[in-house]
Amino acid sequence: MNVASEAHFKGKLMFDEPMSKHTSWRLGGPADCYYVPADLNDLQLYLASLAPEIEILWVGLGSNLLVRDGGIRGQVIAPLNGLRELYANADGGIYAESGVSCAKLAKFCQKQGLGGAEFFAGIPGTVGGALAMNAGAFGGETWNWVESLSLIDRFGQLLTRSADDFEVGYRQVNLPPQQWFAAAEFRFNRSAEDEASKIRQLLQKRNESQPIGQPSCGSVFKNPPGKHAAELIEGAGLKGFCLGNACVSKKHANFIISGAATRASEIEALIKHIQDIVQARYAVRLQTEVRIVGEAA
Ligand SMILES: Cc1cc2nc3c(=O)[nH]c(=O)nc-3n(C[C@H](O)[C@H](O)[C@H](O)COP(=O)(O)OP(=O)(O)OC[C@H]3O[C@@H](n4cnc5c(N)ncnc54)[C@H](O)[C@@H]3O)c2cc1C
């Protein structure tokens, strides 16, 4: 693959990097090339150096990704720890680069006396991933708070966009091809409430209802209109069901849990099995929220 010499860049370039190190399911084959930019300027230079035919995939914390066992052909861009600028503007807007973790954003906003960002505390992803997924929880949704965005294209050029330029829906956003989120400016509410205690309560609710601490990607399926995917899966008798080394969580039926020996192919087979059984029982085809990428082994 035609990749620019590592010596020219300040970031970290890795070859045949196991994606199991970068996904919350802790599985997936290797990426041909994996780049962690040092900062935004370094990323611009790196993207500009890449041959145009190279496929690019952005990966945040890999908390919504199933990477197949054969891995990823092409280039992974991993902004975590590289695109990490986070600050409040004089007018109260919050600027966050895409590699900032959602938990850090929530904490920062709480310390600024802002309300609305507390739902980010329990989302184990990056700002970039939250923008791409329109991540949400407990009634909060990422794009409710976005004012403007900085996009980067595959030639490393930065483009400024307003939130109104995007069509945003339930766990989906229409990002133009070959462009990615470099940063966003959020506008949250001033709050006189105890935001720290709200965050603690939301995290506690998660702990009570979700298998936190076990490898998963959160909710595997989107909720169909007017229904809860977890209830349909449970109603179809699949709570706790295992196919090979992949299991439906006993605590939350929309979570699939992996173990040390689990392969991505087993997760994918279990996803299809759940879709088939739920469809046979309820005439509803569940759609995946998790993004499935890469090649089969
Ligand atoms: C225990 C657990 C609980 C969860 N709870 C929730 C929840 O309550 N609500 C919820 O919405 N989600 C939840 N998730 C899912 C996941 O955390 C979110 O979807 C999160 O936003 C993904 O962020 P990420 O950085 O990990 O993205 P990744 O998984 O790395 O990537 C997800 C998608 O975003 C794309 N992407 C990543 N960064 C960028 C970028 N900068 N520009 C363009 N595209 C990009 C990727 O290419 C991929 O298509 C949970 C997951 C886990 C493991």
The ligand as a Tripos MOL2 file, in Angstrom:
@<TRIPOS>MOLECULE
LIG
   53    58     1     0     0
SMALL
NO_CHARGES

@<TRIPOS>ATOM
      1 C1        -21.4310   -0.3000   27.3140 C.3       1 LIG1
      2 C2        -21.8790    0.5500   26.1450 C.ar      1 LIG1
      3 C3        -22.9240    1.4280   26.3250 C.ar      1 LIG1
      4 C4        -23.3600    2.2330   25.2530 C.ar      1 LIG1
      5 N1        -24.3980    3.0870   25.4530 N.ar      1 LIG1
      6 C5        -24.8010    3.8880   24.4490 C.ar      1 LIG1
      7 C6        -25.8780    4.8040   24.6330 C.ar      1 LIG1
      8 O1        -26.4300    4.9390   25.7190 O.2       1 LIG1
      9 N2        -26.2620    5.5540   23.5820 N.ar      1 LIG1
     10 C7        -25.6560    5.4620   22.3610 C.ar      1 LIG1
     11 O2        -26.0470    6.1960   21.4390 O.2       1 LIG1
     12 N3        -24.6400    4.6040   22.1520 N.ar      1 LIG1
     13 C8        -24.1890    3.8090   23.1490 C.ar      1 LIG1
     14 N4        -23.1610    2.9270   22.9420 N.ar      1 LIG1
     15 C9        -22.5840    2.8080   21.6000 C.3       1 LIG1
     16 C10       -21.3740    3.7160   21.3280 C.3       1 LIG1
     17 O3        -20.7020    4.0530   22.5380 O.3       1 LIG1
     18 C11       -21.8020    5.0130   20.6050 C.3       1 LIG1
     19 O4        -22.3720    4.7250   19.3520 O.3       1 LIG1
     20 C12       -20.6130    5.9540   20.4090 C.3       1 LIG1
     21 O5        -21.0830    7.1830   19.9150 O.3       1 LIG1
     22 C13       -19.5690    5.4120   19.4390 C.3       1 LIG1
     23 O6        -18.4150    6.2420   19.5490 O.3       1 LIG1
     24 P1        -16.9860    5.6820   19.1720 P.3       1 LIG1
     25 O7        -16.0020    6.7790   19.3100 O.co2     1 LIG1
     26 O8        -16.6680    4.4540   19.9610 O.co2     1 LIG1
     27 O9        -17.1970    5.3300   17.6510 O.3       1 LIG1
     28 P2        -16.7160    4.0380   16.8550 P.3       1 LIG1
     29 O10       -17.4020    2.8320   17.3920 O.co2     1 LIG1
     30 O11       -15.2370    4.0280   16.8210 O.co2     1 LIG1
     31 O12       -17.3090    4.3710   15.4210 O.3       1 LIG1
     32 C14       -18.7210    4.3660   15.2000 C.3       1 LIG1
     33 C15       -18.9930    4.9360   13.8020 C.3       1 LIG1
     34 O13       -18.6320    6.3110   13.7810 O.3       1 LIG1
     35 C16       -17.6790    6.5580   12.7430 C.3       1 LIG1
     36 N5        -16.7970    7.6130   13.2360 N.ar      1 LIG1
     37 C17       -16.0420    7.6150   14.3540 C.ar      1 LIG1
     38 N6        -15.3990    8.7910   14.4900 N.ar      1 LIG1
     39 C18       -15.7500    9.5450   13.4200 C.ar      1 LIG1
     40 C19       -15.4240   10.8760   12.9890 C.ar      1 LIG1
     41 N7        -14.6040   11.6580   13.6960 N.pl3     1 LIG1
     42 N8        -15.9700   11.3390   11.8420 N.ar      1 LIG1
     43 C20       -16.8120   10.5560   11.1230 C.ar      1 LIG1
     44 N9        -17.1500    9.2960   11.4660 N.ar      1 LIG1
     45 C21       -16.6320    8.8080   12.6120 C.ar      1 LIG1
     46 C22       -16.9780    5.2370   12.5330 C.3       1 LIG1
     47 O14       -16.3790    5.1450   11.2420 O.3       1 LIG1
     48 C23       -18.1460    4.2760   12.7190 C.3       1 LIG1
     49 O15       -18.9240    4.1980   11.5420 O.3       1 LIG1
     50 C24       -22.7050    2.1390   23.9900 C.ar      1 LIG1
     51 C25       -21.6300    1.2460   23.8430 C.ar      1 LIG1
     52 C26       -21.2090    0.4840   24.9050 C.ar      1 LIG1
     53 C27       -20.0220   -0.4420   24.7090 C.3       1 LIG1
@<TRIPOS>BOND
     1     1     2 1
     2     2     3 ar
     3     2    52 ar
     4     3     4 ar
     5     4     5 ar
     6     4    50 ar
     7     5     6 ar
     8     6     7 ar
     9     6    13 1
    10     7     8 2
    11     7     9 ar
    12     9    10 ar
    13    10    11 2
    14    10    12 ar
    15    12    13 ar
    16    13    14 ar
    17    14    15 1
    18    14    50 ar
    19    15    16 1
    20    16    17 1
    21    16    18 1
    22    18    19 1
    23    18    20 1
    24    20    21 1
    25    20    22 1
    26    22    23 1
    27    23    24 1
    28    24    25 2
    29    24    26 1
    30    24    27 1
    31    27    28 1
    32    28    29 2
    33    28    30 1
    34    28    31 1
    35    31    32 1
    36    32    33 1
    37    33    34 1
    38    33    48 1
    39    34    35 1
    40    35    36 1
    41    35    46 1
    42    36    37 ar
    43    36    45 ar
    44    37    38 ar
    45    38    39 ar
    46    39    40 ar
    47    39    45 ar
    48    40    41 1
    49    40    42 ar
    50    42    43 ar
    51    43    44 ar
    52    44    45 ar
    53    46    47 1
    54    46    48 1
    55    48    49 1
    56    50    51 ar
    57    51    52 ar
    58    52    53 1
@<TRIPOS>SUBSTRUCTURE
     1 LIG1         1 GROUP 0 **** ****
